[in-house]
């Protein structure tokens, strides 16, 4: 037992701001600190800063995912949860509790792992299992090309496309639980798939407003135990136990949905980034030519610009205005440079569409089609609120987007041909007007070239002022929009990458497939994807995102009516003289090794800790016992679970003297006493009937280590480390736990690193 509290000091630091929160990573020697200045910083155990983040809103808690790769920050006032990768201070996912019916102000946050919990063995093969099969469709799907190597270099883009992989727990299912001050518990499978909302106030039959203080789930995933506090004035707390078998019953379906949600989130993010690159590749190059053409068109009557260019094409004689425009505005050198730039721009757009957009569209359609098949295989998806028709609508939207991408590719091919012919012709005409020698090869113009040039000039004819009886209003017409939008003469590609109707849709009258559908009456056949002729690529993308979000937002979140109250046990009441201490620490061990149960620890008076032990089976709560831990004349300042079966307590003899106590729960399990509910969910608990154990009488000096001037601490059993915060909260000390007796902490073993925060560590406080 003595080795359990033998410690060796590793580090001591003075900081400029008060430390409000300190949370250890469960698997890596990383400490997350939250300061009164609003800064969140991650440090390695040697005090090497990983990253820091300045927050504007107060943080209620910091929780780590079990693999230590991801952590979540819970903001108390904004009702927001931000999830971060361990290596970056840029959030990879955000959950907003105020955006819907998920509740409001955050009061509780916990991220638990479900790997040790019971779940059905006859589950549908998850994607991770399918990946290991040689016949998996994943083997034949193209990997997404690196967007950082596309038209422009942006190092953050590729990292953002990997965010869904960071949310993936790597085969270990997790559950993020949040509680609010108005009594709502929200569940997020694997930390991001929101699938359940439970209003504890409704479960209790209304009445007092309750705030969630702690929550835990049984090992079979059937029962929740929640500690709630009532109004702040009364400072009353209850332990609420209720059944909610949704997770256990639909565990395999939740695993699949979370995997698909992760994949679809990453895929759509990659798709959005690709479209951003397409916009950038197009509009940065073509502004110059559009501006010059627009300036020239303003000098002529309506249709004059088209007439001038056609006259030059047919008769070889330019008007005075056109001659001035070609020689003074475009110039030989400028046209040559512009033609090259436009060719590069179109090539970039074409590469992005072919290599990136088609790849991600193919992948998205595959995953959606797979979801359709999976949902049809199990009725339990309907229990979770997944609708087949909604997935079908999303699949149609995905096909519509893909078709629009193919259409854009065809327009690109056509425009490339027209551009090359047009600029080659204009270049020759400028040389002739400049009385320069033109080679015979350059002067050759084929009938096909003339056709390409004529097609290009049709773009000029299309852009004309609409008639008064036009179906387009002046404000909504493409002409009015194009007067504000510079790209209006050059080509047809620009209309696809803005959110508006196409002002020059593709002519489908000569398309054999389109004519076949029209003549056979199959246009409205459900299995044939409808093509919205007037929509742009951006409009199709917006529609796809809207329908895709509905798949998961339509999940049956409100599960309050599916919950059954089992017990409501009062922890503190005024009418029997027990009132909780201020800032009462509520701690819960999610799973302990000595009986596979749940342990709630509540400091309900200055020197006593009340422990509840719950063990459940398929029939219900098998055991419900309680034990009071007494600290004698000492004050219990804080408590944390070191491991599943060891409870760490910080007790104070005075403001200057403290003890760190390591309490093995297995040694006190015999002192727990049954609490009989007698079928009464609101039966009063007789605290006098609960056994009380004085830890110092039971274990003596072997269970604690003496400290000085400590107000708070944080421990990590898996990493065998602890951090202690001094009374003024501007100084902290890190210890290694469970060292050999010979290596027990003394001043000679103290390691003081060089702090970039403050170098003065010898100040007395």
N, C-alpha and C positions, 0 to 999 in steps of 0.2 A: 504493500500500500504506500510505503514511503516513496517509492520510485514514481508514483503517479503524480506527485507534486514536486519532485526534484526538477529544478529549472536552471537553465544557463542563459544569462543575458547575452543577446546577440547585437542589439542596436539600441541607441537612445537618440532621440531627436527633439529639438525645439522648433516649433513652427510659429508663424506670424499670426495665424488666425486660430480661433478655437475649433477643436475637432468635435463635430457633432455626431458623426457616424463613422464606425470602423468595422469593415466586414472582410473576412478572409475568404479567398478563393478556396473551394473544397479540394482541388487536386493540384494546384500550382501555388508556389510560395509568392502570392501576389496579394497585396492589401489595398482595398478600396477605401479611400478616406473622403469624407464630406466635411467641408469647413464652413464656418459661420459667414465667410465672405461669399459663399455661393459656389465655390470651386469644388469640383469632384476630380480627384487625382488617383491614378493607379500607380503603386510602387511595388517594385520587387523587394524581397526581404533584405537585400543589401542597400535599400533606399535608392534604387535607380528608377527614375520616373519613366513610365511607359507612355502615358498621355494624361492630359488634364482637360477639363471642360468647365467653362464658366456658365453657370445657370442663372436665370433671372428669377425663377420660381423656387420656393422652398421644397426640399426633397424630404419625403416621409420615410423612405427606406431604400436600401440597395440589396438586391438578391442576385445570387449567381446561379447559372445553370449547372447541373451536376458535373459536366465535363470541363468546366472552368473556361470554356472558350467564349462564352456569352454572359453578359450581365444585364439586369434591368434596373432602371431608376424609376421610382414611383414618386410623382410630384403630388404633394398633398392638396394644394389649393386648386390646381388646374384639372385634376382628375385625369391626368395623362401618364402613360407608362412608355418610356423610351427604352428600346433594346439596343445594346451596343456590342460590337465585337471587341474582344479583349485587346486587339491591336490597333483600334481606331476610335477616335472620339466622335465619329460621324454615325448617327443612329442608322441601323439597318432595318428597323421596323418600329412603328409607333402605334399605340393603342390609345384611343381617346374615349374615356368613360363619359364624357359630356356630349358626345356627338349623337348619341341615340338614347335608348332606354337602359343603358348599362349602369346607370347610377351617376354619382357626381363626385364629391370630394373624397379622395382616397384616404383610408384609415388603416389598411392592412395589405401586405404583399408577401407572397411566398412562392418559391419555385421548387417543386418537389419532383423527384424521379419516380417513375412507376416500374422500374425494371425488376424490383423485388416483389411486386404485387402479383397476385393471381390473375391470370386472364385466360380466355379459352384457348385451348391448344389446336382446335380445329378451325383456325382462322383462315380466311382467304389469303393466299400468298401476297405479302406486301411487295412493294416495288423493290426494296432492298434484296429480298429473297429472289425476285425475278431476275435481278441484275446478275446473279451468279449462274443463271441457267444459260447454256450454250445456245438455246433456241429463242432467247429473249429478243423481242423486237428492238430493244435498245441497242443490240449489236449492229443493227442496220441503219440507225438514225445518225445523220451527220452531226458532228459536234459544231457548236456555234463558233464561227471565226472570231478572232480577236479584234474587237472594234477599235482598239488603240492603234491598229495598223491601217485603219481606213483613211478617209479623206483628211481628217484633222486629228492631231494627237491630243488626247485628253486622258491622263493617267487615271482619273477617278471613274471613268466610264466602265472599264473592264471590272474594276472592283465592285461596282454596283451590280453588275450582272451576276456576281458570285454571292450576293447577299442571301439568296434563298438557300444556298448550301450551308451558310453559317447558321441559319435558323434550323437546318436539319440536325437532329440530335445524334446522327450517326448510329442509328439502330436502338438507341435508348430513349424510350418514350418518357416525356415529362409533362407536368401539369403546372401551369402558372395560375395561381389563385389570387384574386384581388378582392378586397372588401371595401365598402364605402361607409361614410358616416350616416347614411340614411338606410343602412341595413341590407344592402344588396351584395351578393356574392357572385362574382363572374369567373368563369372557367375558360382557360385558353389552352387547348391541347397543343403540346410542344411549344407553348409560349406565344403562338400567333393565330391559331385557328379558334376563333370565338364560337363556342357551341352551346353554352349554357348560362342562364341568368336565373338566380334564385333570390326572391325577396323574403328574407327571414322574418320581417315584420308580418307579412301575410301568413307565413307558415305558423307563426305564433298567434294568429287570430287578430292581428291589429293591435291597437292600444298604444303603448309607449313607442316613441322613436328609438331605435336601437342602432348602435354603431358596432361594426365588426372589429373585434380585437385580435382574434386568432381563429384558425381553421385547420382541420386535418381530415384525412380520409382513411378509412380502414384498409387493411391489407387486401381484402377481397373486392375493394372498390365499390361497395354497396352502401356504406354509411359515412355520413359527415358528422363531425363534432365541431361545434363552433362556440366560441366564447364571445358574447355580446355584452356591451355595456348600455345601460339605459341613459336617462338624461344626466347631463354633467352635474346638475345640482344634487341629485340623489346619489350619484356614483355607485349604482347598483350593477352587478354583473351576474349573468346566467350562463350556464353550460347547456347548450342546445344540441340534442342529438336527433338526427332524422335520417331516414332512408332515401336514397336517390340512386336506384340501380341502373341509371342510364349508361354510365361509363362502363360498368361491368358487362352489361347486356350488349352494348354496341362498341366494345373496345376495338375489335378488328376493323370495323367500319371507320372509326375515328382515326386509327393508324393510317388507313388508306387515304382518307380525305385530307389528313394533315400532310401526307407525302405529296398528294396531287396539288394541294394548295401551294405548297412550297415550290413545286415545279412550275406551276402556272404563273406564280408571282414572278419568278425569275425570268420566265419566257416572255411575259408581257413587258417586263422592265427592259429586257434586251430589245424587244420590238420597238418600244418607245425611243430608246437610245438610237436605234437604227434610223428611225424617221427624223430624229433631230439631225443626224449626220446628213441625211438626204436634203433637208432644208438648207443646211449650211453649205453643202456642196453646190447647190443651185443658185441661191439668191445672192451670194457674195460676188459672183462673177458677172451676172447678166445686167446689173443695174446700169452700167455705163452706156451700153448700147441702147437700152430702153429709154434712158433719159434723152439721148440724142434724137431718137426717132420721135419721141413725144414732142420735143422742142420743134422739130421740123414739121410735124403734123399740125401744130397750132398755127403755123404761118399760112396754111392752105385751107380752102373750104372743105367741107365734109366729103370724104372719098378722094380728095385731091392727091394724097400721098400714094394710094394704090394706083391711080391713073398714071401718075408720073413714072412709077416703076414699070408698069405694064407697057407704057409707050417706049421706054428705054429698051425693054426686052424685045418688043415686036419690031421697032423701027431703028433702034440703035441711036436715037436722038434724045438727049435729056432736055428737060426744061431748064430755064435759067436757075430756078430755085433748087432743082435737084443737082445741077452741076455744082452750084456753090456748096451744097450740103456734102457732096461726095469729096470735093477737093479741100474744103476748109474744115468740115466737122469730122468726117471719118478719116481722111488721108490714107495714103498707101501704107505708111508705117503703122498707123493706129489700127487700120483694118486687119492687117496681118497679125498684129499682137492680139487684137480682140478675137479674131477667128481661132487663134491657137488657144486662148483662154477658154472660149466657149467649148471647144472640142475637149479640152481637159476636164471642164466642168461636167459635160454630158457623160464623158467616160467614167468619171467618179460616181455620178448618180447611177449610171448603168451597172457599174460593179457593185454598188451597195444594194441595188434591187436584186440583181442576179445571185450574188454570193451571200448576202446577209438576209435580206427581206424574205426571199423565197425559202431559205433554210429555216428561219424561225417560224414562218407560216406553216411549213410542212410539219415541223415538230409540234406546234400548237394543235394542229388538226389531228395529229396522231393521238396526243394525250387526251383531247376532248372525246375522240371516238372511243378510246379505251375506257374513259370514265362512263360513257353511255353503257358499254357492255358490263362493267363492274356493278353499276347501280341496278341493272336489270337482274343481276345474279343474287341479290339479297334485298329482302323487304325492309331490313333494318335501316337502310339509308333513308327510307321515307319517314321513319320515326324521328330521325335527325333533321327532317325538313328538306331533304334533297329531292327536287322535283325533276322527273325525266324530261318533261316538256321544256323546262328551263335550260337543261343541257342541250337539248335539240336546237333550241333557239340560238344558243351560243355557238353551236357547231355550224349552223347556217351563217351566222355573222362572221365566223372565222373563214368559211369558204368564200363569203362575199368579199372579205378583205383580201384574201389570196387572189381571187379573180381580178380585183381592182389592181393589185400589184402586177399581175400578168398583163393587164391592159396598159398599165403605165410602161411596162417594158416594150410593148408593141409601139406605143407612141414615141418612146425614146428612139427605137430603131428607125422609125419613119422620119423623125425630126433630125436625126443625125445625117441622114441622106440629104434631106432638104437643105440643111445648114451648109453642108460642104459644097453643094452645087450653088447655093445662093452667094456665099462668100467668094467662091472662085470666080463667079460671073461678075460680081461687083468689083472685085480686085482688078480684073481685066479692064473693066470700063474706066476705072480710075487711072490705070496706066495709059489708056488711050487718050483720055481727057488731058493727061499730063504730057502728052506727046512723047511718051517713052516707048522704046522698042518692046514689042510683045512677041514672044516666041509662038510659032505656029501650033505647037503642042498645047500651049496654054489657051490659045484662041478657039480650039476645038470645043464645040458644044453639041452634044448628042441630043436626040429627041427625048431620051429619058431624062437628061439634065434639065431640059426645058420644062418637062412635066414636073420635076422636083421643084424647080424655081417657081412655077405657077402655083403649085400646092402651098409653097411657103408664102407667096404673096396673097393667098386667100386669107391668111391670118390678118393681114391689114384690112381686108374688106369686111371681115367679121366685126372688127372693132369700130363701130360707128354708132352715132347717137340713136337710141331707140325711138320709134314713133310714139306719138301720144297715146295711141290705142294699144301699145305693147302690153303684154301680160305682166311685164316687170314694172314695178313702180320705180320712179326716178331714184329714190334713195336705196332701193333694194336691187336695182339692176346691176348687171355685171359692168355696164359702162360706167355708172357712177362709182362703183367700187374700184374699177380700174383707174379712174382718174386719180384716186388716192393711192392706188397700188401701182408701183412703178413698172412692174413687169407686165406689159400689156400687148406688146407687138411681136416679140421675138418668136415665141413658140407655144406649144400646147402643154408642156410639162408643168409649168408653174401653177396651172389651175388645179392640179392634182394634189398639191402640197399646201393647200390652204383650206380652211373650213368654209366652203361655199359651193353653190352649184357650179357644175362645169359650164363655162360659157361656150365651149366648143367640144361637145361630146363626140365620141367615136361613132362614125357611120356604120351601123350594123346591117344595113339593108342588103349587103352582098355577102354576109356571113352565112354559110350553109347550115350550120347548127342552129343559129337563131331563126332562120327561115323555116327549118324543119319543125322546131318547137311551136312556132306561130301557126303553121299550117295544120299541124296534127292536134292542136289544142292541148298540148302537154306543158304549156308555159306555167300553169298553176299547179302542176303535179308536185305533191309534198316532197318527194325525194330529189327533186331538181332544184338546185340553188338558184334563187332569183337574183338577177343582176339589176342593181339600181343604176341606170344609165347616167343619171345626172349627178350622182354623188362623187365626191373626191376621195382620194386615198385617206385623207385626214378624217373625213366624215365617217368612213367605214371603220377607221381605227377607234374613233370615239364611240361608235355604236357597239363595236366589239367589246371594249372595256366595260361599257354599261351592262351589257348582257352577261359578261363574265362575272362581274361583281355580284350580280343577282343570284348566281348559283349558291354562293356561301352566305350572302346577307339574308337569303330567304330561309336559312336554317332556323329550326324552331328553338330560338334562344331562351324564351321564357319557360322554364321548367318548374316554376313554383307549384303548379297544380299536380306535378308528378312526384312531389316530395311528401313524405308522410312523417309527421312528428312522432318521435319515440319517447323522448324525455326532455324536460326543461328543469334543470337543477339550479337553484339559486346558490350563488357563491358568496355574495355579500348582501346583507339587508340591514336597514336601520333598525327594524323592529326587534332584532336580536343582537344589537350592540356591535355589529361588525361593519367597519367601513374601510374600504380599500385605501392604501396609502397613495399619496400623490404620485403621478407618473408610474403607475403600477406596471412592472415588467411582466408581460404575458409571454410565456415560451411554450413551445410544443415540440416534442420529439415525434417526428413523423412515423418512425418505425424503429423499435428497439429489439436487440438480438435475443434477449433472454425470454421473451414470451410473445413476440410478434404482435405487440399491442401498440396503442397510442398513449402517450403520456402528455398531459397538460400540466404546466407548472404556473401557478399564480401566486404572487406575493400579495397576500391580502391584509397583512399587518406589518408593523415595523420589524418584527423578528420571527415571523412565521411564513412558511411557504406551503401552500396547499397543492398536493399532487393528485391528479385523477388518472386512473389507469382503465382503459377501455380495451376489451378484447372481443372480437366479433366472429361469428361464423355465418353460414348461409341462412340460418334460422333467425338471426338477429343478434342483439348484444348479448354476448355470453357472460361477460363479467363487467361490472362497473364498481370499482373500488376507489377508496380515497385514503390519503395519508398526509398528516401534517409534519413538516420538517421544522424543528425548532432550533434557533440559533442562540439560545440562552439570553445573555445580556447584550448580545451583538445585534446590530441592525443589518438586515439583508438589503444590500444596495442594488444588486443586479444578479441575474441568473441567465445562463446559456447552456445549451446542451453541447458538451464537448464531443461526445459520440452518441450513438443511439442508446447506450446503456450507462453513460457517465454524465452527471449533471455538475456543471461548474457554477459555484456561488461566490459572489464577492460580498463579504460581510465586514462591517466596520465596528471596531471597538470605540473609536472616536473619529473626529475629522482627520486626524493625522495617521491613525493606525488602522490597517485593514488586513484581512486574510483572504486568500484565494483557496477555496475548498473544492476538492474533487470528490463527489459523492457517487459511488457505484450503486446504481439502482437495484442491481441484482441482490445486493446484501440486505436491502430493506424491503424486498418484495413480500416477505412474510409478515410485515407490519401493516400492509394494506388491509382495510376493512371493507366488507361489502356494504354497498348502499342499496337498499331495497326500495324500488319505486312504487310498488303496490298498485301499478296501473295508473297512478296519478302523475300526469306530466308536470304538474306544478306543486308537487308535494314539497313541504319545507324540509330542508336538510338540517339535521341536528349536528352542529359542528362539535358539540361536546362528546358525541359518540364516536368521533373519528380518532384513531390512534395518533399519538404525538411522539415523535422521536427527536431527542436532542442529539444532533450530529457530533457534538464535542464529547458528550458522555459516551456515545456509542463507539466512536473511532479514536478519540483522544487526539494527540498532536500529530498522528500519522496522516491525517486527512487534509491538512492545510499547510500553507506557506505564508509567512508574515510579510506584509508589504507596508509602504508608507505613502500617504498623500495621494491615494488612487480614488477616482470617482466612477470609472467605467472601464470595461474591458471587452475583448472579443477573443474567442478561441477557435481553433480548428483542430479537431481530433485527427482527421486523416493526415494532416501535414505536421501535427505535433508542435504547433506554435501558438503563441498568445501575444496580444498587445494590450498594454495597460495605459490608460489615459490619466494624467495627473489632475488634481482638483481644479486647477485653473484652465485645463483643457488645451494648453498650449505646449505641452510637453508629453511625449509618449515613449514607452520603452517596450522593446520586443524581446520575447523569451523563447527559447527552445524548451519544449516540455518533454517529460519522461526520459530525462537523461540519467546516466548512472550516478549513484551517490557520490562517487569520487569527483564527478564533474559538476556537482551542484553549484549553483550560482554564488559567486562572491565578487568583490570589487575587482580583483586581479584578473578575472576572466572577462570583464566587461569589454565589449568591442564597440568603439565609437568611430563611425565612419565620418567622412567629411561631408557635411550637409551644405547644399547650395541654398538652403532656406535660411539657416542661421548657424554661425560657427561657435556661438557661446553656449556651451552645454553645462557649464559649471555654476550657473547662476542658482542661488538658493531661493526656493519659493516657500 
